[in-house]
Amino acid sequence: MRRWFPSRWICAAVLALSVFALLPKPIAASHSWGPYHWARASAAIKNIPVRRLHSAGWVTRYNTAMTDWRKPAMTKIKPFTAATGGPSAACTAPTGQVSSCDASYGNTGWLGLATIWISGSHIVRGNSKVNNTYFNQAFYNTIPWRQLVICQEIGHNFGLGHVNVVFGNRNVGSCMDYTNDPDGGGAYGPSNMHPYAHDYALINSKHNHIGFDIPGQIAEGMEAEEEAAPRETEMPRAMEAYNPVVLSQFGTLKQKGDGGRTAVYEIQFASGWKAVNFVTWANATDGR
């Protein structure tokens, strides 16, 4: 009669658990950029107009990012290209729209800058800027670096933050994850040039809310008495003109990571309006 040795089963179980422990783990942590999201007037998908204001060297990168952010997994909001034009340093965005732009902004220190204009918790407009002063340098003038940054800046305009802000660790496979090697490989693992499933899931969850508080606009289906109620104040004039480029314009530092290579700033305006800036510095910077 064959004898059963429990120790063999224990050893096998320990070995299996050891192997499982070495497998990549899904990222469970939220990387929401605060509570900020676009208002949705109904359960229908909200299509967000994006203005493409880019030079020829960025058009393919922009188109790829927009294809990524329009995947079927985006079930609550979807961006679409509403207007096209050449590079725009101003990168102005009308209310209800996003602008994606490139220009040579000078030695500002940042690779990418995303700004959202906010009423309450609702994003009312946004822009994303990439700085050719750095992207024309050999180190950053590559498809992987350009794709990572433009994908990420547009993602910030939908309310996403970073998956993490440690540049030197293994990639998670999301353009919202910072890295020293955007296309991955070797110790860096997967490419960080495109969104991943958790990005889409988080955007959808942030936009489950049905509500409308953009000044001067009324949700479909509002009752007459609701329409007659006092509306929010209009965007302050100073905020209408707000268009940050340099550190002194970003407002109060709220968060920073990886020695200051990423940072979030906030600036308050009248009547509860504010703007939030997500900055990605080209290199670690002292005091930023």
N, C-alpha and C positions, 0 to 999 in steps of 0.2 A: 504494500500500500504506500502511495506517494504521500509524503508529509508536506504540509503547508507551512511555510515560514513567513510569518507576518512581517519580519524585518525586510524581506524583499519588496513587499508592497509599500512599506514605509519609505524605503530608499527610492522606489520609483516615483512615489508621490512628491518627495522632496526634490528629485531631479526635475520633474515636470514644473513644479512651482518655481524652481530656479531659472528654468528656461523662460517661463512666462514673465518673470521679473525683468528679463533682459529685453523684452519686446517693447517697441515704442508705445508710449501711452497717449491716448487722446487728450487734447487740451480741454479741460472742463471749465477753467476760469473764464469769467466774462471779461471781454475787453471793450465794453461799452464806454463811449465818451460821455460820461455823465448820463442824465436822463433824456438827452436831446434826441429829437426825432422830428420827421416831417408830419404835419397834420394831414389826416385823411378824412375827407368829408363823408365817405361811405365805405362799404366793405370791398368795393372794387379796387383793383390795383391802381395806385397813384403813379402816374407817369411824370417823372421829373425832367424838365428841359435842361439840357447841358449845352453850353455854348463852347464850341471848340475854337480856341483862339491860339493857334499853334503854328510854328514854323515847320517847314517840310520835314526836318529831322525828328519831329515829335509826332507826326500824324499817325504813323503806323503804331507807335506805342500807345497813343490815345485810343485808336480804334480797337486795339487788342484789349485794353483795359475796359472799354465800354462793352465789348462782347462778353468779357468775364462778368461784369456787373449786371448784365442783362440775362444771365442764365435762367432757365426755367425754375431753378431753386429759389429765385427771388419772387416770392408769391405775394408780397404786400406792396412793394414799390419797385419801379423800374426806371432807370434813366434812359433818355433818348437824345440824340444830337439834334438840337433845335436850330442852331445857327453855326456858321463856320466863318473863319476869317484868319488873318495872319496873326503873328505874335502880338500880344498886348501886355505892356507892363502894368497898365492900369487895372486890367482884369476885373472890370466892373460887372456886377451881376444884378439884374433886375429882381425885384421881389418875386419869390416863387421859383427862382432859377438858380443854377450853378454855372460858374465859368471855370474852365480849365485852361491855363495859360502858361506860356514860357516867355522869358525875356532875360537879358543880362542885367540882373539887379545889382551887380557889383559885389564887393567883398563883404557881404552882409553876414557871412558865417553859416547860412543855411542852404541846404540842398532843396528842401521842400517846405512849403508853408501852406497850411489849410486854415481858412477862417470861416466860421459860421456866425451869422447874425441871428439872435434868438429873442423870441417873445415868450415868456413863461418857460416852458420846456420845448416849445416848437421852433424848429429851424425854419426861418423865413427866406433865407438866401444863403449862398455859400460860394466860395471860390477856392481854387487850388492853384498854387504857383510853383513852378520849378525854375531853378536859377541856372541859366546857361553859363554864368561866370565859372561855375564849378563843373557843369556837365561838358564843357568844352575842354576840360583838362583830361589828360590821358587816363587817369585812374578811374574817373566816373563816366567817361565817354564810351560806355559799352551798352549793349542791348540789355543785359541783366540789370545793371544799375538803373538805367532809364525806366525799364518796365516796372521794377520794384517800386520806385518812388512815385511815378504817376498813378499806378494802381492804388497805392496807399493813400495819396492825397485825395483822390476822388472818394475812396472809402471813408475817409474822415468826414467828408461832406454828407454822408449818410448816418453819421453819429457813432462811427466805430473809433475806438482807440487802438493802441498797440496790443498784440497778443502778449509780448514781453519786450523789454527794452535793453536786453543784454545782447550786445553785438557778437560776442565771441562764442556763444553756445550753439548747439545743434539747431538747425532750421526746423520749424514745425510744418512748413509747406504752405504758408500764407503770406501774402504781400503785406499784411498788417503786423508781421513779425520782423523785428530788425536783425540785421546780420552783417557780417563782414564778407559774405560770399553769396550774393543773391541767387545764382543759379545752382547752388549746392554742389553735391558731390563729395566723396571722401568723408571726413569727419563731420562736415556740415550737413550731410544727408540730403533731403529733398529740396527742390527749387522753391524759392520764396517770391516768384515772379507773378503769381496769380492768387486770387482768393481761394480759401478752402471751405469745406462744408460748414464749419462752425461760424464763419463770417456770415454766410447766408442765413443760417438759423438765428443768429443774434439780430441781424437786421430785421428779419421777419417778426421776431418776438418784440422788438422795440416799436414796431409799427402796427401792433395788434389794436392799439387804441384808436377809436373813432371819435374825432372831435376836431373843432376848427376854431382857432383863435388868432388867425392872421388878421391884423388890422385892416379894415375896409373890405373884407371879404366875408361872405355868408355861406354857411354850409347848405347844400341842397336838402330840402325837406324841412327846413326850419319853420316853425309856426310863426304867424304874423306877430304875436306878442313878443316872441323872442327876437324877431327882427327889429322891433321897436325899442328893445332894451339898449342901454348905453353900451357903446362898443369901446374896445381898448383905444388908448391914445395912439396917434400915428407915430411912426418911427421918428425919433428926434433928428433934427437936421444934422447935428454933429455925427450921428451914427450913419445917416445917409451918405455922408462924405468920407466916412472912415474907410481907409484902405492901407493897412499896415504893410511895411516893408522892412523896417529896421527895429532892433530890440527896444528902443525907447518908446515905440508905438504899441507894443504888445500888451501892456497893462501889467497886472499883478501876477507874479509867478505862482502857480497853483500846484504843479507837479513837475518833477524832473526825474530822469532815469539814466543809468549807465554813465555816471560821472558828468551828467549834464548834456549828453549827446541828443537827448530828446527832452522836450519841455512843453508844458501847457500853461498858457497865460489867459487871463480874463480881464476884460475892461467893462466897467459899468457905465450906462448912460441913464438918462432920465426915465421915470415911469416904469422901472423894472426891466427896461431893455438892456441887453448886453451883447458883447461879441466875445467869442472864445477862439484862441489861436493855438494850433498844434504845430510846433516847430521841430524840424529835424535838422540838427546842425551837421555840417560837413565833417567836422572833427570834434573831439572833446574840447571844451572851452572852459576857461577859468571863470568862475563866478556866474555861469549861465545854466 
